Amino acid sequence: MGNRPMNAAEWLLLLTLALLWGGSFFFGKVALAELPPFTAVLGRLVLGALILIALVRLAGRLLPGDINSWLRFAIMGALNNFVPFSLIMWGQTQISSGLASILNAMTPLSTAVLAHLLTRDEKLTPLRLTGVLLGLAGVVTLVGPSALAGLGSDVLAQLACLAATISYGCAGIYGRRFRGDPPLVSAAGQVTASALLTLPVALLADAPWHLPMPSLGTWAALAGAGLFSTALAYVVYFRILATAGATNLLLVTFLMPVIALLLGVGVLHERIDASHLAGMLLIALGLATIDGRLLQRIRAVRAQ
């Protein structure tokens, strides 16, 4: 399953997920102007969990009540949210956000290697590896090679960001256990468990009861992050995971910087330059190489 080309519907879902998660950078930029990191993450997760639980009830379903199901949700929430969020946030206190985003773009490579070692149906092929490396080069070009200037210093912070990509990869593979479950229920359980795991950390690290009341703009940013970048995003996430596999799913990491850039240009009126265009072209080429169908058509034309 993992090595087959994704169909049009799966590519559309992947682009939708990239848009939803890419938007989280925009929402986060607004929320972090007034809130400390863990409190902002907790607010996003709590709102997302409440929305998903309400949707589960509206759909006439119930969250499971057995310990085993919630243990699975807790493991998935830890691997997919709590551990990588904590590692990346700590890493970004030591290194630039540009370098952190480049290291985060190692997620598809980490996932591909882990899937090759731990699964039977998502093996790493030379074509897929070439595509992943092209996509990674595209992210470096998009963010700016100057972000690599800090590579080699603050090693622990950089290892923390790389460990986060491994955690994301493990989450993608562990999430295969939810294939038979409704995506809405899986999303609600995982986000609720993530919020419960984040709560004590936010209380200890940020003491949010001492913070001033956030402005309306901050509440709107948290609502947007909770609804779009968390609730809806994780329904799409589990839908893709069930049909396209972990390796294909985490290609979204290549698309997120592109979406974040385009939102910055369209909403915040940021400037786009030649390196951004070159980076997006490399990412598109990498995704086309991973998909494989374009190369197959080129070979067929040459053969004719």
N, C-alpha and C positions, 0 to 999 in steps of 0.2 A: 504493500500500500504506500509506504513512504517514498519509494523511488519512482512512482509513476507520475507523469505530468498532472498537475491540477487542472480540473475542468474550469470552464468560464465562471460558473457559480462560486467555486472555491476561491478563484482569484478575486472575484468581486467581494467576497467575505473578507479576504485578506486585506484588500484595500480599505474596506470599511473599518476593520480593526486598527489599521495604521492611522486612519483619520481620527478614530476615537482615542487611541493612545497618544498620537501626536498632539492632539488637543490638550492633553494633560500637562504638557510643558507650558502652554499658554495659561491654563487655569492655575497651575502651580506658581507661575511667576507673579500672578496677582495675589494669591493667598499668602505666599511667603513674605510679602511686603509687610504683613502685620502679624503673622503667626510663626512660631518656631516649627522646624521640620516635622517632628513626630506628631505634634498636635494637628498640623495640616493633613498629614497622612491619616491620622485617626479620624478626623472629621470626614474626609473623603470616604473612608471605608465604612464608617457608621452610617452615613447617608446612603451609600450604595447598598449596604446590607438591608436597611429599612425598605428601600425601594424594591429590592429583589424579593424580600419576604412578602411584601404586599402583592407583588405580581404573581408569586407562587399561589397565594390564597385566591387571587382573582381568577387564576387559571384552574381553580378547583383542585389543586394539589396540596400535599402536606410535606414539610421537611421530615426526613426520617427521624425517629426517636431512639434508635439503638446506638449503643456505645461504639460499635465497629464503624458505622457510617460516619459518626462525628470524629472518630480517630482518623479516618481517611481524609475528611475535610481539613482537620488540623494539620496533618502532614502536608497536604497540598497547599494550604494557606501559608505554612511556614516556608516551604520551598519556593512558592511563586510570589509571595509578597513580603512576609516579615523578614526573612533572612536577607534576600537581595536588597530590599529597601534600606535595611539597617546598614549593610555593608557599603552600599553606594553612597548613602548620606554621610557616613563616617569618612569614606574615601574622599568625598568632595570637600571635606574640611581641610584636606592636605594637598590636593591636586586641583588643577583647573577643571571646569565643567566640560571644556572641549575635549581634554584628554580622557575624562571619565566617559563621555559619550562614545569616543572611539573604542575604548576598552569594552564598553557595553555592546558594541557592534560585533564583538567576538562571540556573542551568544549563538548565532547559527552554526559557527564552526564547532563550538563546544558541544552543541546539541547533536550535530552530525556525527562527531566522534563518539559521543556517549551512546547514541542510537545504534551506531555500527557495532559497538562492543556489547550492548545490553539487549538488543532486539534481533529478531530473525528477519523482519521484513523492511527494515530501514537501513540498508547497507550503504556505505559511503562509496560512491563511484568516482573515477577520475573527472568525469564531466561535472558532477555535482561539486566536487572540491574546487575545480577551476571557477565555477560560478560563485561559490562562497568567497573565494579570495578576491575576485573581481568586485563583488559587492562590498567587501571590507575596504578595498582600495577606494571605492567610490565614497564611502563614508569619511575616510581620511581626507580625501580631496574636498568633500563638501564642507566638513568642519574646518578644514585648513591644516596643512602640514605643520604649521607653526605650533599647533597644539601638541605635537610630538616632542617639542623641545624639552619638556619635563620628564620624558621617558627615561627611566633608570634612577631617578631620584625619588625619594619618598616611596621606597619599594613596597613597604607594608600596605600603604594606601592603594597602590596599583594592584597588588595581589588581592586586596579586598574586593576591588571592582571586578577582577577576573574571577574570583570565587563566586561573585554574584551571578556571572554568566553561567557558571557550572550549576549553580542552584536553579536558575531558570531552565537549563537543559534537563536537569533531573525532574523538575516539575512537569515539563512536557512529556517525559517518558512515564512518570508516575501517573499522570493524568489519563493515560490510556485505560486505566482501571475504571474510568467513568464513562466509557464508550456506550454502555447499554442504558445509562441513566439519562433522563431528560436534561438538556443543557441548562434550562432555567433553574432546576433544582440543584444541579451541580454548582452553578454559579452562586446561588444564594447561600448554600452551605459553606463553600470555600471563602466567600467574602465575609460572612458572619464569623467564621473561625479566625480569619485574618484580623478582624477588628478586635476580637477578644484577646488575641495574642499581642496586639499592639497597645492595648489599653494600659497595662501596668507600666510599659516602657515610657509611654507619653506622660503618664502621671509622675513618674520618678524623674524623668529627664527635663520636662518642661514646666511642671507645676502650673498647669493651665488655669487654675482657679485664681492665680495672681495676675493674669493677663487682662488688659482692658477689653471691653466688648468690641468685637470686630465690626467693621463698617459694612454697609449694605453690599458694596462691591466685593468684599471678601466672602460674605455669605453666598453671593451669586456665583463666585468662582468655585467655592466648595460644592454648591449644588450642581454646577455643571460637571465638575470632576466626579461627583458621586453618581449622577445620572448617566452621563455619556461615557466617561473614561473608566468607570468601574462597573456599574450595573449592566448597561447595554454591552459594554466591551467584553465582559466575561461570558455573557450568553453567546456572543459571536465566537469567542475563544474556544469554548467547549464544543461548539458546533463544528468548527474547523478541525479541532483535535480528533473528533470522532470519525471524520471522513478522510482527511488529508494526512494525518500523522504529525508527530512532534517536529520532525525536521522541516517539513513544509510550513508548519504553523509559525515557527520562530524566525522565518524569513521576514516577518513583519518588522524585525529590528532594523533591517536595511531601509524600509519604507518610512519609518517614523521620523528620522531626521529630515527627509524630503517634505513630509507633511508639515512638520514644525516650521521649516523654512518658509513654505508657501503661506502658512497661516501668519507668520511674522511679516511677510511682504504684504499680504492682503489686509490684515487687521491692524498691525502695528506700524505699517508703512516702512518696514526695514528695507535695506537695499540688497539687491541680488547682483552678483558679479559673475565673471567668466568661470571662476573656480567652482562656484555653486552649480552652474550648468554642466560643467565637466563631471562633477561628482554625481549628479543625477543621471547623466548619460552612462557612466560606469556602473551605477547601481542597476539601471535598466538592462544593460548588457549582461550583468551578472545574473539577474533574475531570468532573463531569456535563456542563458546558458544552462541554468539549473532546470528550467522547464524542459528544454531539449527539443521542442517541436520546431522552433525556427531553424535550428541546425539541421534537423532531419529534412525540412523542406529545401534548404539550400543544397544539401547533398543530392536530393531527388532531382532538382533542376539541373545540377551539374551532370548527373548520370544520364539525363535525357539529352 
